[in-house]
Amino acid sequence: MKIKEGGMSRVAFQIFNYGFLFLLMLVCLYPLYLQFITSISHGLEVMKGGITLIPRNVTMQTYTTLVRGELFMYMKNTIVYTVVGTPVNLIMSCLCAYPLARKTFSGRKFFTAMVTVTLFFSGGMIPLYLTVRSFGMMDTMWALILPGAISTYNMIIIRTAFQAIPDSLIESAQLDGANDLIVLIRIVIPLSKATLATMLLFYSVTHWNSYFDAMLYLNKKELYPLQIMLRNMLIGGLFNEETAIAGASADSFAVTDATLRSAAIIVTTLPILIVYPFVQRYFVKGVMIGSVKG
């Protein structure tokens, strides 16, 4: 079998490329794998050290201890903040991006400049805190959703995607009697699914990982998100009110600070890892889905 000219170099490049990507994947996955095997290893084995590839004296007592605490309360709060906050982010961003993408909007350049300024300058933490308090949003979930309803950077990306839609589509719809809201819902958004799916992932990850806003605006423990539990666990250690460890666990050392922290990291990371494959396919489709039929 003859190899075409340039075939050997192409094969060599593919071997190198796939080998490099495989090594890169291992480098990215190993820290998460290390946390997992630490979380299912006996606490004494972890204290001895040397756990790198294989767990030792496997036990699920760490996860049992974590569930026995207030994990579900924190998890529920985080899910609520993410499920409610992400649609708010997308809706507000689309409503802001659409007029800035329309050439017929008379104040387009002025408002675009005003919005862009917020990328470089902000009012600061104290004015934002006073604003949230003056609106009566302290100790409510809206304090974690409404102040960050629009990310300027993400909104500009959405606006760029909307600008790529041919004007002929929008003009045709307007000639048929469609107003701007119908154009946005029936034409612009369906043709920007790839971009909006990406923004959905960005916004949801932001809500899922957010903890600083909760530290500022929430004083009630029953409203804390999951990341606050993880932060308190990393700072305060194992034997505190956040984890409610049973006496048997402390005596046997099956559960230690290290194993519990690793289990908490796995629990907080796993949901995003599960969601990502369903959104990832939109990353390779580009900004536009659809075409103008001649």
ZIZI-V99858 format. One record per pair of residues at least 12 apart in sequence whose ideal C-beta (glycine too) atoms are under 10 Angstrom apart, sorted by the first residue. I is the first residue (numbers start at 1). J is the second residue. Records with the same first field share a line. If there is no record, write none. Layout:
BEGIN
I = J + J
END
This chain:
BEGIN
30 = 52 + 53
31 = 265
32 = 262 + 265 + 266 + 269 + 270 + 273
33 = 52 + 53
34 = 51 + 52 + 53 + 262
35 = 258 + 259 + 261 + 262 + 263 + 264 + 265 + 266 + 269
36 = 55 + 262 + 263 + 265 + 266 + 269 + 270
37 = 51 + 52 + 53 + 54 + 55 + 56 + 58 + 262
38 = 51 + 55 + 56 + 62 + 256 + 258 + 259 + 260 + 261 + 262 + 263 + 265 + 266
39 = 55 + 59 + 60 + 62 + 63 + 66 + 255 + 258 + 259 + 260 + 261 + 262 + 263 + 264 + 265 + 266 + 267
40 = 55 + 56 + 57 + 58 + 59 + 60 + 61 + 62 + 63 + 259 + 262 + 263 + 266
41 = 54 + 55 + 56 + 57 + 58 + 59 + 62 + 254 + 256 + 258 + 259 + 262
42 = 55 + 56 + 57 + 58 + 59 + 61 + 62 + 252 + 253 + 254 + 255 + 256 + 259
43 = 57 + 59 + 61 + 62 + 238 + 249 + 250 + 252 + 253 + 254 + 255 + 256 + 257 + 258 + 259 + 260
44 = 56 + 57 + 252 + 253 + 254 + 256 + 259
45 = 57 + 58 + 59 + 253 + 254 + 256 + 259
46 = 62 + 253 + 255 + 256 + 257 + 258 + 259 + 262
47 = 253 + 256 + 257 + 258 + 259
49 = 258
51 = 258
57 = 254
59 = 252 + 254 + 255 + 259
60 = 254 + 263
61 = 246 + 248 + 249 + 252 + 254 + 255 + 259 + 263
62 = 249 + 254 + 255 + 256 + 258 + 259 + 260 + 261 + 262 + 263 + 264 + 266
63 = 255 + 259 + 260 + 263 + 264 + 266 + 267
64 = 246 + 249 + 254 + 255 + 263
65 = 238 + 243 + 244 + 245 + 246 + 248 + 249 + 254 + 255 + 259 + 260 + 263
66 = 229 + 233 + 243 + 244 + 245 + 255 + 259 + 260 + 263 + 264 + 266 + 267
67 = 263 + 267
68 = 243 + 244 + 245 + 246 + 249
69 = 229 + 233 + 240 + 241 + 242 + 243 + 244 + 245 + 246 + 260 + 264
70 = 221 + 222 + 224 + 229 + 241 + 242 + 243 + 244
71 = 226 + 229 + 242 + 243 + 263 + 264 + 267 + 268
73 = 221 + 222 + 223 + 224 + 226 + 229
74 = 221 + 222 + 223 + 224 + 225 + 226 + 227 + 228 + 229 + 230 + 232 + 242 + 264 + 267 + 268
75 = 225 + 226 + 229 + 267 + 268 + 271
76 = 222 + 225 + 226
77 = 141 + 144 + 214 + 218 + 222 + 223 + 224 + 225 + 226 + 228 + 229
78 = 144 + 207 + 208 + 209 + 210 + 211 + 214 + 224 + 225 + 226 + 227 + 228 + 229 + 268 + 271
79 = 207 + 208 + 225 + 226 + 271
80 = 141 + 144 + 145 + 207 + 223 + 225
81 = 141 + 142 + 144 + 145 + 207 + 208 + 210 + 213 + 214 + 223 + 225 + 226
82 = 144 + 145 + 203 + 204 + 205 + 206 + 207 + 208 + 209 + 210 + 225 + 226 + 271 + 272 + 275
83 = 204 + 207
84 = 141 + 142 + 144 + 145 + 207
85 = 141 + 142 + 144 + 145 + 146 + 148 + 149 + 203 + 204 + 206 + 207 + 208 + 210
86 = 145 + 199 + 200 + 201 + 202 + 203 + 204 + 205 + 206 + 207 + 208
87 = 145 + 200 + 203 + 204
88 = 142 + 145 + 146 + 148 + 149 + 150 + 203 + 207
89 = 145 + 148 + 149 + 150 + 151 + 154 + 155 + 199 + 200 + 202 + 203 + 204 + 206 + 207
90 = 149 + 150 + 154 + 158 + 189 + 196 + 197 + 199 + 200 + 203 + 204
91 = 149 + 150
92 = 146 + 148 + 149 + 150 + 151 + 155
93 = 149 + 150 + 151 + 152 + 154 + 155 + 156 + 157 + 158 + 159 + 196 + 199 + 203
94 = 150 + 155 + 158 + 159 + 162 + 184 + 185 + 188 + 189 + 192 + 196 + 199
95 = 150 + 155 + 181 + 184
96 = 111 + 115 + 149 + 150 + 152 + 155 + 156 + 158 + 159
97 = 115 + 150 + 154 + 155 + 156 + 157 + 158 + 159 + 160 + 161 + 162 + 163 + 184 + 188 + 192 + 195 + 199
98 = 158 + 159 + 162 + 180 + 181 + 183 + 184 + 188 + 189
99 = 111 + 112 + 159 + 162 + 180 + 184
100 = 112 + 115 + 116 + 155 + 156 + 158 + 159 + 160 + 162 + 163
101 = 158 + 159 + 160 + 161 + 162 + 163 + 164 + 165 + 170 + 184 + 188
102 = 159 + 162 + 163 + 167 + 170 + 180 + 183 + 184 + 188
103 = 163 + 167 + 170
104 = 167 + 170 + 171 + 174 + 180
105 = 180
112 = 156 + 159
115 = 150 + 152 + 155 + 156 + 159
116 = 152 + 156
117 = 152
118 = 150 + 152 + 153 + 155
119 = 151 + 152 + 153 + 156
120 = 152
122 = 152
125 = 212 + 216
128 = 147 + 148 + 213 + 216 + 217
129 = 143 + 147 + 213 + 216 + 217
131 = 147
132 = 144 + 146 + 147 + 213 + 216 + 217
133 = 216 + 217
135 = 147
137 = 217
138 = 216 + 217 + 218 + 219 + 220
139 = 217 + 218 + 219 + 220 + 222 + 223
140 = 217 + 218 + 220 + 223
141 = 214 + 217 + 218 + 223 + 225
142 = 217
143 = 213 + 214 + 216 + 217 + 218 + 223
144 = 207 + 210 + 211 + 213 + 214 + 216 + 217 + 218 + 223 + 225
145 = 207 + 210 + 213
147 = 213 + 216 + 217
148 = 203 + 206 + 207 + 210 + 213
149 = 203
151 = 199 + 202 + 203 + 206
153 = 202
154 = 195 + 198 + 199 + 202 + 203 + 206
155 = 199
157 = 195 + 196 + 198 + 199 + 202 + 287
158 = 188 + 189 + 192 + 195 + 196 + 198 + 199 + 287
159 = 195
160 = 192 + 195 + 287
161 = 188 + 191 + 192 + 193 + 194 + 195 + 196 + 198 + 199 + 286 + 287 + 288
162 = 184 + 188 + 189 + 191 + 192 + 195 + 287
163 = 287
164 = 191 + 192 + 195 + 286 + 287 + 288
165 = 183 + 187 + 188 + 191 + 192 + 287 + 288 + 290 + 292
166 = 191 + 288 + 290 + 291 + 292
168 = 292
169 = 183 + 187 + 188 + 191 + 290 + 291 + 292 + 293
170 = 183 + 184 + 187 + 188
171 = 183
172 = 187 + 292
173 = 186 + 187 + 188
187 = 290
190 = 289 + 290
191 = 287 + 288 + 289 + 290 + 291
192 = 287 + 288 + 289 + 290
193 = 282 + 285 + 287 + 288 + 289 + 290
194 = 279 + 281 + 282 + 283 + 284 + 285 + 286 + 287 + 288 + 289
195 = 282 + 285 + 286 + 287 + 288 + 289
196 = 282 + 287
197 = 278 + 279 + 280 + 281 + 282 + 283 + 285 + 289
198 = 279 + 280 + 282 + 283 + 285 + 287
200 = 275 + 279 + 282
201 = 272 + 275 + 276 + 278 + 279 + 280 + 282 + 283
202 = 279
204 = 271 + 272 + 275 + 276 + 279
205 = 272 + 275 + 276
207 = 225 + 227
208 = 225 + 226 + 227 + 268 + 269 + 271 + 272 + 275
209 = 225 + 226 + 227 + 230 + 268 + 269 + 272
210 = 225 + 226 + 227 + 228
211 = 224 + 225 + 226 + 227 + 228 + 229 + 230 + 231 + 232
212 = 227 + 228 + 231
213 = 225
214 = 226 + 227 + 228 + 231
215 = 227 + 228 + 231
221 = 241 + 242
224 = 242
225 = 268
226 = 264 + 267 + 268 + 271
227 = 264 + 268
228 = 242
229 = 242 + 243 + 264 + 267 + 268
230 = 242 + 261 + 264 + 265 + 267 + 268 + 269
231 = 264
232 = 264
233 = 257 + 260 + 261 + 263 + 264 + 265
234 = 257 + 261 + 264 + 265
236 = 257
237 = 256 + 257 + 260 + 261
238 = 250 + 255 + 256 + 257 + 258 + 259 + 260 + 261
239 = 255 + 257 + 260
242 = 264
243 = 255 + 257 + 260 + 264
245 = 260
END
